[in-house]
Amino acid sequence: MKKLIIASLLLLGLSANNASAKTTYAGEKYGNTLNIGLGIGYYGYANGGTMPALHLDYEFDVAKSFTLAPFVTYMTYKNYYYWGNPHYPYREYYYRESVIPIGVKGKYYFDNILGAGPKWDFYLAGSLGFVIHKTVWEDTYYGDRNVSTDPSPLFLDLHIGTEYHLSKKAGLFLDLSTGISTLGLGLHL
């Protein structure tokens, strides 16, 4: 099995060298990009559901076809919980959960390998960081305030994405992931 993995990586490396030698986009820079996206997030909170997300990151070139981007994402939702006891009325009480992942996203662009033209970018990425989580209950609620399983504050996410360049300064991107998927605007500064 180890030999198969090593052989596959070697073949991928050779393919990357051949593809970058054949394409005219080998010198393309990906950094200095502000990405603003709206989407859907899921991170074990939201009682097993999803919530709207606002994502912001800024990419820096680190190596050929590789960027690092500090990021912050804000997700929140309002939900209702039916509760009561002999001293308090039975009714639906509301609570609001807010989840804020903060960290760094590493992206590797496969444009050279895929032979993509200057209008398209294709990448795989991984995010690492931590999560700030807060639940706020209605003032008159006196029951159990634990509504989520409170997963680890460590944030890990895998991504696959693409960007279509509208111009040299702006593009539309789609980032699909295991936790927070977004559609947004990339501003190339």
N, CA, C and O of each residue as an XYZ file, in Angstrom:
756
protein
N       0.829     -1.192      0.000
C       0.000      0.000      0.000
C       0.872      1.255      0.000
O       0.571      2.219     -0.704
N       1.960      1.247      0.792
C       2.862      2.404      0.835
C       3.469      2.660     -0.539
O       3.601      3.809     -0.962
N       3.839      1.578     -1.241
C       4.442      1.727     -2.564
C       3.454      2.351     -3.542
O       3.839      3.169     -4.378
N       2.176      1.968     -3.441
C       1.148      2.523     -4.315
C       0.965      4.021     -4.056
O       0.826      4.802     -4.998
N       0.964      4.416     -2.796
C       0.813      5.828     -2.451
C       2.013      6.626     -2.940
O       1.850      7.703     -3.514
N       3.220      6.106     -2.718
C       4.429      6.805     -3.157
C       4.455      6.917     -4.672
O       4.790      7.974     -5.206
N       4.105      5.842     -5.373
C       4.074      5.873     -6.838
C       3.044      6.881     -7.343
O       3.301      7.590     -8.316
N       1.886      6.950     -6.696
C       0.841      7.901     -7.099
C       1.306      9.336     -6.900
O       1.086     10.184     -7.765
N       1.948      9.616     -5.767
C       2.449     10.962     -5.511
C       3.545     11.345     -6.505
O       3.591     12.485     -6.966
N       4.415     10.412     -6.832
C       5.469     10.658     -7.802
C       4.872     10.958     -9.173
O       5.322     11.876     -9.859
N       3.865     10.191     -9.573
C       3.195     10.406    -10.849
C       2.501     11.767    -10.883
O       2.545     12.462    -11.897
N       1.868     12.143     -9.789
C       1.215     13.436     -9.699
C       2.239     14.563     -9.808
O       2.001     15.562    -10.487
N       3.361     14.400     -9.146
C       4.431     15.397     -9.215
C       4.974     15.553    -10.619
O       5.186     16.676    -11.076
N       5.205     14.446    -11.318
C       5.680     14.513    -12.700
C       4.654     15.168    -13.602
O       5.013     15.945    -14.486
N       3.384     14.865    -13.392
C       2.313     15.476    -14.184
C       2.279     16.983    -13.958
O       2.077     17.754    -14.896
N       2.477     17.396    -12.716
C       2.456     18.821    -12.397
C       3.596     19.538    -13.106
O       3.400     20.629    -13.642
N       4.787     18.939    -13.117
C       5.928     19.557    -13.794
C       5.682     19.657    -15.286
O       5.977     20.692    -15.883
N       5.150     18.607    -15.911
C       4.870     18.631    -17.344
C       3.797     19.652    -17.675
O       3.923     20.382    -18.659
N       2.748     19.716    -16.876
C       1.656     20.653    -17.141
C       2.120     22.086    -17.003
O       1.745     22.930    -17.816
N       2.934     22.392    -15.987
C       3.384     23.770    -15.796
C       4.351     24.177    -16.891
O       4.442     25.361    -17.217
N       5.081     23.221    -17.472
C       5.983     23.546    -18.557
C       5.212     23.859    -19.837
O       5.691     24.642    -20.656
N       4.043     23.274    -20.029
C       3.259     23.437    -21.260
C       2.356     24.663    -21.236
O       1.969     25.149    -22.298
N       2.010     25.173    -20.071
C       1.035     26.255    -19.998
C       1.707     27.619    -19.910
O       2.851     27.726    -19.469
N       1.006     28.645    -20.323
C       1.549     30.000    -20.260
C       1.163     30.699    -18.959
O       1.509     31.864    -18.765
N       0.462     30.020    -18.075
C      -0.023     30.634    -16.842
C       0.805     30.224    -15.634
O       0.351     30.373    -14.500
N       2.009     29.711    -15.853
C       2.829     29.196    -14.764
C       3.167     30.269    -13.740
O       3.386     29.950    -12.571
N       3.213     31.532    -14.150
C       3.592     32.602    -13.234
C       2.418     33.293    -12.573
O       2.610     34.328    -11.935
N       1.221     32.771    -12.696
C       0.034     33.410    -12.129
C       0.156     33.517    -10.610
O       0.567     32.573     -9.935
N      -0.212     34.693    -10.089
C      -0.216     34.930     -8.643
C      -1.647     34.842     -8.143
O      -2.575     35.298     -8.811
N      -1.823     34.256     -6.970
C      -3.169     34.061     -6.431
C      -3.425     34.915     -5.194
O      -4.577     35.133     -4.820
N      -2.374     35.395     -4.565
C      -2.526     36.139     -3.322
C      -3.026     37.552     -3.515
O      -3.453     37.939     -4.603
N      -2.964     38.324     -2.427
C      -3.486     39.687     -2.390
C      -4.940     39.727     -2.848
O      -5.337     40.582     -3.640
N      -5.721     38.782     -2.332
C      -7.130     38.663     -2.705
C      -7.999     38.689     -1.461
O      -7.784     37.925     -0.520
N      -8.975     39.569     -1.468
C      -9.976     39.644     -0.408
C     -11.200     38.874     -0.878
O     -11.794     39.220     -1.899
N     -11.583     37.833     -0.145
C     -12.739     37.003     -0.487
C     -13.863     37.267      0.507
O     -13.682     37.145      1.719
N     -15.029     37.633     -0.025
C     -16.212     37.905      0.789
C     -17.312     36.968      0.303
O     -17.683     37.003     -0.870
N     -17.837     36.128      1.201
C     -18.832     35.159      0.765
C     -20.000     35.008      1.709
O     -19.884     35.227      2.915
N     -21.130     34.628      1.139
C     -22.319     34.260      1.896
C     -22.585     32.795      1.649
O     -22.332     32.289      0.555
N     -23.095     32.105      2.660
C     -23.352     30.695      2.453
C     -24.092     30.040      3.587
O     -24.845     30.670      4.329
N     -23.850     28.746      3.693
C     -24.493     27.894      4.691
C     -23.397     27.222      5.505
O     -22.416     26.726      4.951
N     -23.568     27.210      6.819
C     -22.583     26.585      7.687
C     -23.178     25.503      8.552
O     -24.343     25.565      8.946
N     -22.373     24.524      8.838
C     -22.737     23.451      9.763
C     -21.481     23.093     10.527
O     -20.457     22.761      9.930
N     -21.556     23.158     11.845
C     -20.373     22.802     12.627
C     -20.764     22.063     13.900
O     -20.140     22.251     14.944
N     -21.785     21.232     13.819
C     -22.171     20.458     14.994
C     -23.032     21.231     15.968
O     -23.543     20.664     16.934
N     -23.197     22.513     15.726
C     -24.084     23.309     16.548
C     -25.454     23.268     15.884
O     -25.739     22.331     15.139
N     -26.265     24.206     16.120
C     -27.573     24.350     15.473
C     -28.418     23.095     15.628
O     -29.216     22.771     14.748
N     -28.251     22.394     16.731
C     -29.026     21.173     16.981
C     -29.031     20.239     15.778
O     -30.061     19.653     15.448
N     -27.887     20.102     15.128
C     -27.766     19.199     13.989
C     -28.233     19.805     12.683
O     -28.377     19.076     11.702
N     -28.477     21.101     12.624
C     -28.940     21.743     11.398
C     -27.892     22.655     10.797
O     -26.708     22.569     11.123
N     -28.346     23.530      9.916
C     -27.445     24.478      9.263
C     -27.856     25.893      9.623
O     -28.957     26.130     10.120
N     -26.962     26.819      9.367
C     -27.251     28.220      9.646
C     -26.583     29.094      8.590
O     -25.579     28.686      8.006
N     -27.123     30.295      8.331
C     -26.506     31.193      7.353
C     -25.127     31.635      7.833
O     -24.877     31.758      9.032
N     -24.232     31.871      6.861
C     -22.854     32.224      7.202
C     -22.383     33.414      6.375
O     -22.748     33.560      5.208
N     -21.567     34.262      6.996
C     -20.865     35.356      6.329
C     -19.382     35.083      6.518
O     -18.911     34.963      7.650
N     -18.634     34.984      5.407
C     -17.220     34.590      5.459
C     -16.351     35.697      4.877
O     -16.725     36.344      3.899
N     -15.172     35.910      5.495
C     -14.215     36.908      5.045
C     -12.818     36.333      5.214
O     -12.472     35.847      6.290
N     -12.006     36.386      4.145
C     -10.595     36.001      4.267
C      -9.746     36.842      3.330
O     -10.257     37.453      2.391
N      -8.425     36.867      3.598
C      -7.483     37.598      2.746
C      -6.309     36.677      2.445
O      -5.609     36.229      3.354
N      -6.099     36.395      1.150
C      -5.058     35.452      0.726
C      -3.707     36.133      0.513
O      -3.622     37.235     -0.028
N      -2.653     35.440      0.956
C      -1.271     35.850      0.724
C      -0.564     34.739     -0.037
O      -0.730     33.563      0.288
N       0.235     35.104     -1.062
C       1.053     34.115     -1.758
C       2.124     33.603     -0.805
O       2.806     34.391     -0.150
N       2.272     32.285     -0.729
C       3.294     31.680      0.119
C       4.323     30.954     -0.742
O       5.528     31.071     -0.515
N       3.844     30.212     -1.723
C       4.698     29.477     -2.653
C       3.950     29.400     -3.982
O       2.808     29.846     -4.091
N       4.608     28.831     -4.985
C       3.960     28.697     -6.291
C       2.660     27.911     -6.134
O       2.664     26.787     -5.632
N       1.560     28.502     -6.560
C       0.223     27.884     -6.537
C      -0.305     27.610     -5.131
O      -1.247     26.832     -4.980
N       0.276     28.228     -4.090
C      -0.166     27.990     -2.712
C      -0.320     29.318     -1.980
O       0.569     30.169     -2.015
N      -1.485     29.483     -1.305
C      -1.730     30.689     -0.519
C      -2.163     30.315      0.896
O      -2.647     29.211      1.145
N      -1.980     31.252      1.806
C      -2.543     31.174      3.156
C      -3.449     32.376      3.346
O      -3.126     33.484      2.917
N      -4.588     32.148      3.992
C      -5.564     33.218      4.162
C      -6.121     33.212      5.580
O      -6.861     32.295      5.937
N      -5.785     34.216      6.402
C      -6.473     34.350      7.681
C      -7.959     34.584      7.400
O      -8.311     35.313      6.472
N      -8.832     33.963      8.205
C     -10.266     34.089      7.949
C     -11.050     34.257      9.236
O     -10.590     33.930     10.330
N     -12.256     34.783      9.057
C     -13.256     34.836     10.120
C     -14.607     34.587      9.448
O     -14.882     35.108      8.367
N     -15.438     33.789     10.098
C     -16.778     33.493      9.602
C     -17.755     33.718     10.747
O     -17.473     33.381     11.896
N     -18.900     34.289     10.420
C     -19.931     34.520     11.426
C     -21.188     33.772     11.007
O     -21.699     33.969      9.905
N     -21.685     32.907     11.899
C     -22.919     32.161     11.652
C     -23.829     32.349     12.863
O     -23.370     32.338     14.005
N     -25.114     32.520     12.602
C     -26.056     32.665     13.703
C     -27.444     32.200     13.265
O     -27.773     32.215     12.078
N     -28.233     31.797     14.222
C     -29.618     31.437     13.939
C     -30.420     31.542     15.233
O     -29.878     31.504     16.338
N     -31.735     31.677     15.049
C     -32.671     31.755     16.175
C     -33.552     30.517     16.123
O     -34.036     30.140     15.055
N     -33.761     29.888     17.268
C     -34.562     28.673     17.323
C     -35.505     28.757     18.517
O     -35.360     29.619     19.384
N     -36.469     27.850     18.544
C     -37.446     27.813     19.627
C     -37.423     26.450     20.300
O     -37.186     25.428     19.656
N     -37.675     26.449     21.613
C     -37.618     25.237     22.409
C     -38.846     25.210     23.313
O     -39.056     26.133     24.100
N     -39.655     24.165     23.207
C     -40.870     24.054     24.025
C     -40.490     23.565     25.416
O     -39.845     22.527     25.558
N     -40.890     24.317     26.449
C     -40.522     23.969     27.824
C     -41.526     24.575     28.795
O     -42.239     25.522     28.460
N     -41.573     24.035     29.964
C     -42.383     24.569     31.050
C     -42.343     23.626     32.236
O     -41.901     22.483     32.113
N     -42.804     24.102     33.390
C     -42.970     23.272     34.589
C     -44.079     23.905     35.427
O     -44.621     24.933     35.023
N     -44.435     23.336     36.570
C     -45.553     23.894     37.348
C     -45.374     25.362     37.742
O     -46.363     26.052     37.987
N     -44.146     25.847     37.808
C     -43.897     27.230     38.227
C     -43.764     28.203     37.046
O     -43.846     29.417     37.235
N     -43.559     27.680     35.838
C     -43.378     28.520     34.653
C     -44.275     27.976     33.537
O     -44.459     26.764     33.424
N     -44.830     28.862     32.718
C     -45.774     28.404     31.691
C     -45.102     27.531     30.618
O     -43.957     27.757     30.227
N     -45.854     26.538     30.166
C     -45.396     25.732     29.037
C     -45.610     26.550     27.766
O     -46.733     26.952     27.463
N     -44.542     26.792     27.034
C     -44.609     27.512     25.766
C     -43.272     27.386     25.045
O     -42.333     26.774     25.554
N     -43.201     27.967     23.866
C     -41.939     27.962     23.127
C     -41.099     29.148     23.576
O     -41.535     30.297     23.506
N     -39.899     28.857     24.033
C     -38.936     29.881     24.412
C     -37.879     29.942     23.321
O     -37.513     28.911     22.757
N     -37.382     31.141     23.014
C     -36.395     31.237     21.946
C     -34.978     31.335     22.502
O     -34.754     31.751     23.639
N     -34.046     30.942     21.668
C     -32.632     31.152     21.948
C     -31.922     31.450     20.634
O     -32.391     31.065     19.562
N     -30.794     32.136     20.724
C     -29.978     32.455     19.555
C     -28.592     31.864     19.765
O     -27.945     32.093     20.787
N     -28.152     31.097     18.770
C     -26.795     30.557     18.789
C     -25.947     31.326     17.788
O     -26.380     31.580     16.664
N     -24.751     31.691     18.194
C     -23.781     32.337     17.313
C     -22.505     31.517     17.345
O     -22.038     31.114     18.411
N     -21.942     31.271     16.159
C     -20.718     30.492     16.012
C     -19.764     31.312     15.151
O     -20.128     31.739     14.056
N     -18.532     31.536     15.648
C     -17.553     32.341     14.921
C     -16.245     31.553     14.803
O     -15.443     31.558     15.737
N     -16.015     30.877     13.673
C     -14.715     30.235     13.435
C     -13.689     31.295     13.005
O     -13.991     32.171     12.194
N     -12.482     31.202     13.554
C     -11.367     32.095     13.229
C     -10.143     31.216     13.003
O      -9.887     30.302     13.787
N      -9.383     31.483     11.939
C      -8.197     30.676     11.705
C      -7.485     31.020     10.419
O      -7.511     32.163      9.962
N      -6.840     30.001      9.832
C      -6.069     30.158      8.598
C      -6.504     29.075      7.615
O      -6.678     27.912      7.976
N      -6.673     29.495      6.359
C      -7.073     28.587      5.280
C      -5.913     28.485      4.296
O      -5.450     29.498      3.772
N      -5.446     27.269      4.045
C      -4.397     27.033      3.057
C      -5.018     26.525      1.773
O      -5.800     25.574      1.796
N      -4.674     27.159      0.630
C      -5.234     26.768     -0.673
C      -4.113     26.363     -1.622
O      -3.082     27.030     -1.712
N      -4.337     25.257     -2.328
C      -3.431     24.865     -3.409
C      -4.217     24.925     -4.711
O      -5.258     24.284     -4.849
N      -3.708     25.704     -5.668
C      -4.370     25.900     -6.955
C      -3.853     24.888     -7.980
O      -2.647     24.685     -8.123
N      -4.793     24.259     -8.689
C      -4.485     23.234     -9.676
C      -4.627     23.739    -11.113
O      -4.810     22.936    -12.028
N      -4.546     25.039    -11.323
C      -4.733     25.603    -12.660
C      -3.716     25.064    -13.663
O      -4.080     24.709    -14.784
N      -2.450     25.001    -13.268
C      -1.405     24.510    -14.175
C      -1.616     23.049    -14.519
O      -1.475     22.660    -15.679
N      -1.946     22.246    -13.546
C      -2.142     20.809    -13.767
C      -3.347     20.575    -14.678
O      -3.310     19.713    -15.556
N      -4.415     21.346    -14.466
C      -5.635     21.176    -15.248
C      -5.605     21.922    -16.579
O      -6.485     21.727    -17.418
N      -4.597     22.776    -16.778
C      -4.532     23.563    -18.006
C      -5.634     24.596    -18.096
O      -6.094     24.917    -19.192
N      -6.066     25.125    -16.955
C      -7.150     26.114    -16.919
C      -6.671     27.430    -17.514
O      -5.518     27.818    -17.330
N      -7.541     28.102    -18.213
C      -7.223     29.403    -18.783
C      -7.179     30.481    -17.721
O      -7.419     30.205    -16.545
N      -6.873     31.720    -18.123
C      -6.736     32.808    -17.145
C      -8.057     33.220    -16.496
O      -8.040     33.939    -15.497
N      -9.187     32.794    -17.027
C     -10.485     33.152    -16.451
C     -10.883     32.255    -15.282
O     -11.791     32.613    -14.533
N     -10.238     31.103    -15.098
C     -10.656     30.126    -14.091
C      -9.538     29.795    -13.112
O      -8.366     29.740    -13.484
N      -9.914     29.578    -11.864
C      -9.031     29.028    -10.828
C      -9.739     27.834    -10.204
O     -10.949     27.872     -9.979
N      -8.979     26.763     -9.923
C      -9.499     25.567     -9.263
C      -8.569     25.237     -8.097
O      -7.348     25.268     -8.251
N      -9.136     24.922     -6.934
C      -8.285     24.682     -5.767
C      -8.867     23.643     -4.817
O     -10.062     23.346     -4.825
N      -7.969     23.108     -4.002
C      -8.312     22.322     -2.816
C      -7.756     23.094     -1.640
O      -6.715     23.742     -1.760
N      -8.434     23.035     -0.501
C      -7.995     23.820      0.648
C      -8.327     23.108      1.950
O      -9.136     22.182      1.996
N      -7.680     23.572      2.995
C      -7.957     23.110      4.350
C      -7.918     24.302      5.288
O      -7.085     25.195      5.133
N      -8.821     24.315      6.262
C      -8.878     25.392      7.248
C      -8.594     24.832      8.634
O      -9.031     23.734      8.978
N      -7.864     25.596      9.415
C      -7.531     25.230     10.783
C      -7.699     26.458     11.653
O      -7.231     27.541     11.302
N      -8.364     26.296     12.788
C      -8.557     27.419     13.684
C      -9.308     27.015     14.924
O      -9.257     25.858     15.343
N     -10.008     27.968     15.517
C     -10.804     27.702     16.710
C     -12.174     28.346     16.542
O     -12.377     29.180     15.659
N     -13.113     27.947     17.400
C     -14.489     28.412     17.300
C     -14.899     29.118     18.585
O     -14.678     28.620     19.688
N     -15.497     30.280     18.416
C     -16.147     30.978     19.525
C     -17.629     30.659     19.402
O     -18.230     30.891     18.354
N     -18.218     30.130     20.466
C     -19.624     29.697     20.438
C     -20.363     30.348     21.603
O     -19.883     30.355     22.737
N     -21.541     30.896     21.302
C     -22.333     31.530     22.352
C     -23.809     31.241     22.112
O     -24.290     31.328     20.983
N     -24.527     30.896     23.181
C     -25.974     30.695     23.124
C     -26.615     31.677     24.106
O     -26.228     31.735     25.273
N     -27.592     32.445     23.633
C     -28.300     33.420     24.461
C     -29.771     33.018     24.489
O     -30.406     32.861     23.447
N     -30.301     32.854     25.705
C     -31.703     32.440     25.893
C     -32.582     33.635     26.212
O     -32.113     34.665     26.696
N     -33.853     33.477     25.933
C     -34.874     34.438     26.321
C     -34.785     34.633     27.845
O     -34.531     33.678     28.578
N     -34.993     35.861     28.313
C     -34.837     36.182     29.743
C     -35.743     35.363     30.660
O     -35.350     35.063     31.787
N     -36.919     35.002     30.221
C     -37.868     34.307     31.090
C     -37.721     32.782     31.060
O     -38.550     32.073     31.630
N     -36.692     32.280     30.411
C     -36.485     30.830     30.338
C     -35.581     30.388     31.494
O     -34.499     30.944     31.687
N     -36.032     29.377     32.268
C     -35.275     28.915     33.432
C     -34.951     27.425     33.363
O     -34.558     26.837     34.371
N     -35.107     26.810     32.209
C     -34.832     25.378     32.049
C     -33.379     25.106     31.708
O     -32.512     25.960     31.898
N     -33.124     23.915     31.207
C     -31.789     23.493     30.794
C     -31.328     24.352     29.618
O     -32.030     24.435     28.610
N     -30.184     24.980     29.725
C     -29.686     25.883     28.694
C     -28.668     25.226     27.768
O     -28.037     25.917     26.968
N     -28.497     23.938     27.855
C     -27.551     23.231     26.993
C     -28.319     22.664     25.796
O     -29.008     21.652     25.923
N     -28.201     23.314     24.635
C     -28.953     22.879     23.453
C     -28.086     22.190     22.412
O     -28.616     21.605     21.467
N     -26.780     22.243     22.559
C     -25.906     21.604     21.577
C     -24.913     20.708     22.296
O     -24.736     20.778     23.513
N     -24.280     19.875     21.508
C     -23.322     18.934     22.078
C     -21.985     19.600     22.364
O     -21.059     18.950     22.848
N     -21.878     20.887     22.071
C     -20.643     21.643     22.260
C     -19.421     20.879     21.767
O     -18.614     20.405     22.567
N     -19.285     20.761     20.438
C     -18.100     20.093     19.907
C     -16.830     20.838     20.302
O     -16.885     21.926     20.873
N     -15.728     20.257     20.000
C     -14.429     20.829     20.323
C     -14.309     22.252     19.780
O     -14.861     22.551     18.720
N     -13.607     23.127     20.478
C     -13.393     24.473     19.952
C     -12.400     24.487     18.783
O     -12.207     25.529     18.156
N     -11.774     23.354     18.484
C     -10.874     23.260     17.338
C     -11.698     23.233     16.057
O     -12.674     22.489     15.963
N     -11.312     24.040     15.072
C     -12.028     24.115     13.803
C     -11.177     23.496     12.703
O     -10.054     23.941     12.466
N     -11.698     22.478     12.031
C     -11.060     21.836     10.887
C     -12.087     21.759      9.761
O     -13.240     21.396      9.994
N     -11.671     22.101      8.541
C     -12.588     22.096      7.414
C     -11.803     21.811      6.138
O     -10.684     22.299      5.977
N     -12.380     21.022      5.228
C     -11.778     20.728      3.930
C     -12.636     21.372      2.846
O     -13.862     21.401      2.954
N     -11.984     21.890      1.794
C     -12.685     22.643      0.769
C     -12.274     22.191     -0.633
O     -11.165     21.700     -0.848
N     -13.185     22.369     -1.565
C     -12.898     22.296     -2.990
C     -13.600     23.499     -3.589
O     -14.746     23.791     -3.245
N     -12.907     24.208     -4.495
C     -13.532     25.419     -5.000
C     -13.050     25.844     -6.359
O     -12.097     25.301     -6.918
N     -13.746     26.838     -6.871
C     -13.405     27.430     -8.163
C     -13.732     28.913     -8.134
O     -14.584     29.368     -7.371
N     -13.028     29.660     -8.988
C     -13.318     31.083     -9.156
C     -13.328     31.399    -10.638
O     -12.463     30.952    -11.391
N     -14.322     32.180    -11.047
C     -14.395     32.685    -12.413
C     -14.061     34.162    -12.367
O     -14.740     34.934    -11.690
N     -13.007     34.568    -13.091
C     -12.561     35.961    -13.084
C     -13.413     36.800    -14.029
O     -13.412     36.574    -15.239
N     -14.129     37.756    -13.482
C     -14.915     38.699    -14.279
C     -14.005     39.729    -14.939
O     -14.268     40.187    -16.051
N     -12.923     40.089    -14.232
C     -11.918     41.032    -14.717
C     -10.619     40.732    -13.967
O     -10.548     39.762    -13.212
N      -9.597     41.561    -14.171
C      -8.331     41.361    -13.447
C      -8.497     41.681    -11.956
O      -7.707     41.223    -11.130
N      -9.506     42.454    -11.620
C      -9.690     42.896    -10.239
C     -10.799     42.180     -9.475
O     -10.875     42.318     -8.254
N     -11.667     41.415    -10.155
C     -12.798     40.802     -9.458
C     -13.172     39.458    -10.070
O     -13.010     39.228    -11.269
N     -13.675     38.581     -9.210
C     -14.133     37.276     -9.670
C     -15.216     36.728     -8.747
O     -15.352     37.158     -7.602
N     -15.978     35.780     -9.262
C     -17.000     35.095     -8.466
C     -16.469     33.721     -8.090
O     -15.919     33.015     -8.936
N     -16.631     33.332     -6.813
C     -16.126     32.032     -6.387
C     -17.219     31.183     -5.754
O     -18.206     31.696     -5.228
N     -17.015     29.867     -5.819
C     -17.852     28.883     -5.153
C     -16.922     27.992     -4.355
O     -16.023     27.368     -4.919
N     -17.126     27.925     -3.048
C     -16.288     27.145     -2.152
C     -17.181     26.138     -1.436
O     -17.980     26.512     -0.578
N     -17.045     24.849     -1.791
C     -17.820     23.785     -1.151
C     -16.937     23.129     -0.104
O     -15.762     22.864     -0.355
N     -17.503     22.863      1.081
C     -16.665     22.318      2.145
C     -17.437     21.371      3.045
O     -18.643     21.170      2.901
N     -16.694     20.800      3.977
C     -17.272     19.876      4.942
C     -17.996     20.606      6.066
O     -18.716     19.979      6.844
N     -17.816     21.934      6.163
C     -18.445     22.674      7.253
C     -19.153     23.936      6.825
O     -20.310     24.145      7.189
N     -18.482     24.791      6.053
C     -19.052     26.084      5.672
C     -18.856     26.257      4.169
O     -17.728     26.430      3.707
N     -19.936     26.212      3.414
C     -19.874     26.393      1.964
C     -20.356     27.799      1.622
O     -21.366     28.264      2.150
N     -19.614     28.482      0.719
C     -19.944     29.872      0.417
C     -19.895     30.149     -1.088
O     -19.232     29.454     -1.858
N     -20.616     31.177     -1.458
C     -20.606     31.737     -2.798
C     -20.296     33.199     -2.593
O     -20.905     33.849     -1.743
N     -19.334     33.741     -3.378
C     -18.997     35.124     -3.083
C     -18.191     35.814     -4.148
O     -18.106     35.369     -5.293
N     -17.595     36.930     -3.731
C     -16.846     37.816     -4.595
C     -15.391     37.848     -4.135
O     -15.106     38.050     -2.955
N     -14.472     37.645     -5.088
C     -13.041     37.774     -4.808
C     -12.534     39.074     -5.404
O     -12.691     39.316     -6.601
N     -11.926     39.913     -4.573
C     -11.367     41.190     -5.025
C      -9.853     41.066     -5.041
O      -9.233     40.875     -3.995
N      -9.246     41.176     -6.240
C      -7.796     41.014     -6.417
C      -7.152     42.391     -6.337
O      -7.310     43.227     -7.228
N      -6.424     42.603     -5.249
C      -5.848     43.932     -4.981
C      -4.415     44.040     -5.458
O      -3.792     45.091     -5.306
